[in-house]
Amino acid sequence: MKASIILVGTELLSGGTVDTNSIFMAEELNKYGIEIKNKLTVKDSIEDILVALEFARKNSDLIITSGGLGPTIDDITKDAVAMFLNKKIIVDDEDLAIMMKKFEERQLTYTPNNIKQVEKPEGAVSIPNKVGMCPAVYVDGIVSFPGVPSEVYDMFPRFLEWFAREKDLLVDKIYIRDLLVYGIGEAHLDQIISGFFTEEGIDYEFLVKDFGIIIRLQGKNSNKNIVEKIAEKIYNIIGDNIFGEGNDRLENLVIEKLKQEKLSLSVAESCTGGMLSAKIVGVSGASEVYEEGITTYSNEAKQKRLGVKKETLEKYGAVSKETAEEMVRGLKTDVGIATTGVAGPLGGTPEKPVGLVYMGIKVKDRVVVERKVFVGTRNKIRERATLQCLFYLNKMLKGKY
């Protein structure tokens, strides 16, 4: 089966908004073996949407639109779809009642133009929206979603599950196994695993994310055992760099392990400036193990809050293995992380270049200090240092480092 995606919104063409919906949709469609034939971006114009619908109809079995379902005058996607299909626009009483209840529960003010959010072409099926007001609607091979990413992320998987049942696409659904890797680049990964894929219909791809690289292995469900054997081979070679699978994230894994072991955690940050703490408190339930995050940016703060010796700072400098070790030892919890480095773009020297970060990791009585030089903008360096700390701590907690 082939699909076309039509992204509606003048702001997408002007650069005012960046499209993330089609990326998410592509990954979800892939799970059902639905190929994206093309992706079109059009402005908020009935004529342009109609042209896109005509083109998509000739080239695909399923048309997916995103955007233009709101309450304002420029939200015209459903009008265009109704015109294309020669159908009337209606309001379903049940859809309206659900929306009105949301306004009441969320203590929002309803205005007459909000009714546009539950209008739909006659005969359309509504996909409930658990996040926002406007349901997605499907009719005659065309499904329309709002443009708000959180609403797409909520409804699109549920739509696909329903659509797959309706179209009998579950007979041999695509089997996907995502291995999450940190610390190895794409080129190296490709050299390592490419020789494992000799069977027809068994594929792999790399998806670079802000939390690491996904090695996506896939084949049809009938070939699931082959995918599993390949995954086992990959684990045997680079298992130390695979930190999880699927929806695992380093911060979640760390917090879960600390809970299991009943260990307390605190962090002392210099160059990362609170990013590490933010990652940790972003995990629901982190309060069970996380005590505090201290941003000791100045030398004086490092001495006062963590007990770093003045002599250490004078002899080795703030960005040094010795300072990182004293910082992490100054934390009184069972587990601690400390960062100190040169995030740039200024402040680098030949001996201590921009991107240099020392990371101190403590688990009970054991302390490890690692030195890394990261490449990128100031924020990228800080983000990469944050993830690297969590990667080291995760390995230490698993007894693999």
N, C-alpha and C positions, 0 to 999 in steps of 0.2 A: 504494500500500500504506500502511496505517495501523498505528501502533504505540502501545502504552501502556507507560509506565514505572512500576514499583512500587518505591518505596524503602522498605526494611524496616529499622527500628531505632528503638527508643524514644528513643534519644539525639538523633535527628533532630527529634523532636517537642518534646523538652524544651529544645532549644537547645544541648545539649552538644556536638553535631557539626554542622558546616555542610555541606550537600550541594554537592559540585562534580561528582559523577559524571554527573548528568543533563544538565548543561551540556555536558560533553564528548560524551556520547552524542548529544545533539541535533545537534551540529556534524557528527558522523560519519554519522548517519542522513540528514542533509541531502544528503550527497554521493551517496546512492543514490536520492534522491527519495522517501524514506520519511517520511511526515508523522506527527508526534507528535500523537495525538488527545487524550491526557490524561496527567497525571502525578499519582500518588497516593503519599502517605506514610503508612505504618501502623506501629504499634508491634509489638514482638516477641510476637505473639499468633497462634496458629493460626487462630482464628475471624476475626480482622481480615484476615489475609492471604487467607483463602478468600473473604471478601466482596469484597476488591479484585480477586482473580482472576476472580470471576464478573462483576463490572462490566466489567473490561478485555476479557474474552472477547466480550462483547456489542458492544463498540465498536471493536475493532481486530483486525488480522490477526496481529500479532506482539506478544507480551507479554514485556517485559524486566524482570527483578527484579534488585535490587542490595542486598546485605546479607544477613546471617543464614546464611552458609555456613561459619562457623568451627567450632571443636571444643567449644564450651561449651554448657551446657544451654539457653541462650536462642537458639541458632542453629538455627532450625526452618523456614527457608524451603523447603528441599528436601522436608521432611516434608509441608508444606502443599501443595506442587506435586504430590507423589505422591498425596496424599489427594484433591486436586481432580481428578486424572486417573484415579483408581482404579487406581493402579499400586503395586507393591511397591518398597521401598527395597532396593537391592543394592550390593555393592562389587565393582568390576571389578578383577581381579587385576593387569592392566597399570597401571591408575591407582594402585593401592596400591604396586606395585613402584617406580613413578616417584617417589612421595612418599617412600618409605623411603630411596631413593637420595639425595634432597635432604637429608633429615635427617642422613645420614651425611656427605655432602660439606660441609654447613654446620656440622657438629659441634654439632648441636642434640639435645636430649634428647627422645626419643619417648615419649609416654604413651598408654595405651589409648584415651582419648577423641579423640586425633588422627585416628582412623579415620573419624570423622564427616566429615572434610574431603573424603574421596573416596567417600562414599556418594552415590547418585544414584537417581532413579526408573528403573525397569526400561525398557530400550530407549533411554535417553538417550545422546546423543553428547557426548563430553568435548572441551572446548577447552583445550589445554595451557596451563598457567600458568608462564611463564618467570621470574616475579618471586617469587611466593609458593608455598604448598603446594597450595591448593585449585583444581582446574580449574573452569572454567565448564561448565555442562551445558545441552544443548538437547534438548527432547522435545516433540513435538506442538504446535509453535507457541509454546512457552514457553522462554525462555533465562534462566538464573540465574547471576549474577556475585557474587563477594565484594564487600564494601563498601569495601575498601581501594582508594583512588584509583589508586595506582601499578599495581595488579593489573588494574583495569578498563582503564586506559590501554594496558596490554600486550595484553590479550585481546580487547577489544571490536572494534578494527579488523580483527583476524584472523577473528573470528566473522562480522562483516558481509561480508567478502570471500567466505568459504565460503557463507554464507546467500544472498548475491546470485547465486552460481553455481547453487546448488540451486534457487532460485526464478526463475532466468532474468531477473534484474533488470539485467543488464549490457548489454542490447540497446541502450538509449539512456540510459546513465548520465548523471547530472548533471555538467556541466562547471563547475568552480569555479576562479576566479582571485582570489587574495587580494593586494591591494595594501596595503602597510604604510606608513602616513602618520604623520608627527610634525610638530607645530607648527601644525596647523589644526584648529579645532573642528568638531563634527558639523554644526552649523547652517550654517556657511560651506561645508563640503563638500557638503551637500545642495543648496545654491544653485548650486554649480559644476557638479555632475554630473547633476542630475535631468533636465535637458533631453535627455540622450543616450539615455534609455531610452524609445524610442517603439515598439520591436518587441514584439509579444506573446510572453510566455514568457521574456523576458530581464529579470532582476531584479537589484536591488542592496540591500545592507543595510550598516549600520555596526556594528562590534563594538568597543566601547571596552575596551582591555586596558591592563595596567600598562606596556607597552612602546610604546604608541601606539594608533592607530585602524586597524582593518582595514576597508578597502573591499572587501566581498565581491561580486564579479560572478558571476552564474551563469545558466546556461541548459542545455538538453539538449546532449549531445555533437554532435548534428546541427546545432546553432546555434553551435558553437564559434567559427567565423570572425566572427560578429557580436560576440561577447564580446571577441574579440581587437581588433577595430576600436574598440570603446568604450574598452578599456584604453589603446590608443594615444592616443586623444583626451584622456584624463585625464592621461596622462604629458605631453602637449604643454602642458597648462595648469598642472599643479602638480608637475611632475617633480622640482623641487628639494626638495619635501617628502616625496617617496616614497623611503624609504631601502632598501626591499627588497620581497620577495614571499614568500608561503608561510611557511616556518619560519625565515626570516632574522631575526636579532636584531642590534641595533646593536653590542653588545659582540663578537659573533662576526665581524661584517663588519670591524670595526676591527682585531681581532687578525689576521685573514686578510690584510688589506691590508698591515699592518706586516710580516708574514712575507714577503710577496711583494717588498716594497721593502727588506727587510733593515734595518728601522729599530728602534731600541730605545725603550722607553716607561717613564716613571715618572710618579707623580702626587703632588701635595701637597694635602692636604685640611684644611680647617678646619671649616666648617659641615657638610659631608657626612660627616665623621668616620669614614672607612673604607668607606663604601658604594660609592664608585667603585672602590676597590681590590678589594672583594668581587665586584663585577660582572665585573671583568677576570679575576680568578683563577678565576672560575666557568667560564671557557672552557677546555676541554681543549686543551693545547698552548700556553697563554699564556706558559709559562716560556721559550719560545724568544725572546720579545721583551720581556717585562715584567721590569724590574729591581727596582723597589721602590715601595712606597707609604709616604708619610710623613704622619702626622697631626700637623700643627703648629697646635694649638688656641690656645695662648697667644701673646702678642706676643713673649715671650722665645724661644719655639721657632721662630717665624718668622724672627727675627734670627739665631739660632744655627745652625739647620739649613739655611736657605735664603738667608741673606744679605740679608734685607729690612732696609733702613736704618731706624734709630731715628727719624731725622728724618721719613721717609715716614709711619711709624705715628703720630707726634705731630701732623703737619700734616694728614693725610688720614684717619687712622683705619685700623683693621684691615679694616673693610669698605669697600673703595674700589677703584677701577680701578687706582690707582697701586700699591697693595699686591698686588693680584692679579697685576699684570704682573711685579713684582719676585719674587713667589713662583714663578711659572712659569719665569722666567729663571734662578732659582736651581737648577733641575733640570738635571742634566748630560747627560741622554740626548738622542737625536735628537728625540724627541717627548715633550711633557709636558702635563699638565693640572693646573690649580690652582683651588681653590674657596675663597671666603671670603664669608660672608653672615650674615644674621640669620634663624635657623630658627624662633625664637619658642618658646613663645607670649609670652615676656617679651623685653625688650631693644630693642624697636622705638622709633623716634622719627619725627616728621613727615618729617625729611630722609632717614632710613634706616629704612623701615618693616619690619615682620615680613614675611619672604618675599623681601627683597632679597638677591640673590646676584650676585657678580661671578665670572666664569669666565674664566680665562686659558688659552688653547690655544696651544701652540708646536709647529710643524713645521719642523725645521731652524732656519733663521735668521728665520723669519716668526712673529711673535707677534700674536695677536688677543685682545682682552679684551672680553667681552660682559656687559651688565647686564640682568638679568631680575628681575621681581618675581613670585614664584609665590604661589598661594593654596592654603591647606589647613592640615592639622595639621603639627606639627613634622616628623614622619616623611615626610609627603607632600611637603613643601617640599624635604627632603633627597633624596628619591627623584626628584623632578622635576628638580632641579638635576643629579643624576647622569646622567639620561638626556639632558638638554639638552647636557651636556658631550660625551657620546658622539656625539650628533647633529652638533654642530659639528665635532668631530674627523673624523668619517666624511666629511663634506662637504669638509673641507680636504684630506684624503688623496685624495679623488677629483678635486681641482682645481676644485671647484664652489663655493668659498667663500673 
